[in-house]
Amino acid sequence: MADSPANAARLDAALTHVSPTPVLVGLSGGLDSTVLLHALAQLAAQRAVGLRAVHVHHGLHASADQWDAHCVALCASLGLPLQVVRVEVDRGAGRG
């Protein structure tokens, strides 16, 4: 399970080799980034150095506003700062 103390300990141990700098998690709102953010939020050392998240609202998916709202609610529930960046994508450019 993602929230297990053993997993938190593994993550904490893996991060001991990284200098204590703020971690910015790219939060899509999907399972992977949600679990990663939740796991990092359980680590006092990560909170202490400024753990935060960013969500890019590209507007390409019909549910983009719901993903945005989900990310806002998730970060609020974890007590973490979130920056939402809105971008405009030219859908007719053929790049993506």
ZIQUI-V854583 format. One record per backbone hydrogen bond with DSSP energy under -0.5 kcal/mol. NH is the residue of the N-H (numbers start at 1). CO is the residue of the C=O. If there is no record, write none. Layout:
# ZIQUI-V854583
nh->NH co->CO
nh->NH co->CO
This chain:
# ZIQUI-V854583
nh->4 co->1
nh->8 co->4
nh->9 co->5
nh->10 co->6
nh->11 co->7
nh->12 co->8
nh->13 co->9
nh->14 co->10
nh->15 co->11
nh->16 co->12
nh->16 co->13
nh->17 co->14
nh->18 co->15
nh->21 co->19
nh->25 co->23
nh->25 co->52
nh->26 co->24
nh->27 co->25
nh->27 co->54
nh->28 co->26
nh->34 co->30
nh->35 co->31
nh->36 co->32
nh->37 co->33
nh->38 co->34
nh->39 co->35
nh->40 co->36
nh->41 co->37
nh->42 co->38
nh->42 co->39
nh->43 co->40
nh->44 co->42
nh->46 co->43
nh->47 co->43
nh->48 co->44
nh->49 co->45
nh->50 co->47
nh->51 co->46
nh->52 co->23
nh->53 co->81
nh->54 co->25
nh->55 co->83
nh->57 co->55
nh->57 co->85
nh->58 co->56
nh->64 co->61
nh->67 co->63
nh->68 co->64
nh->69 co->65
nh->70 co->66
nh->71 co->67
nh->72 co->68
nh->73 co->69
nh->74 co->70
nh->75 co->71
nh->76 co->72
nh->77 co->73
nh->78 co->74
nh->79 co->75
nh->79 co->76
nh->80 co->75
nh->81 co->51
nh->83 co->53
nh->84 co->82
nh->85 co->55
nh->85 co->83
nh->86 co->84
nh->87 co->57
nh->87 co->85
nh->89 co->87
nh->90 co->88
nh->91 co->89
nh->93 co->90
nh->96 co->94
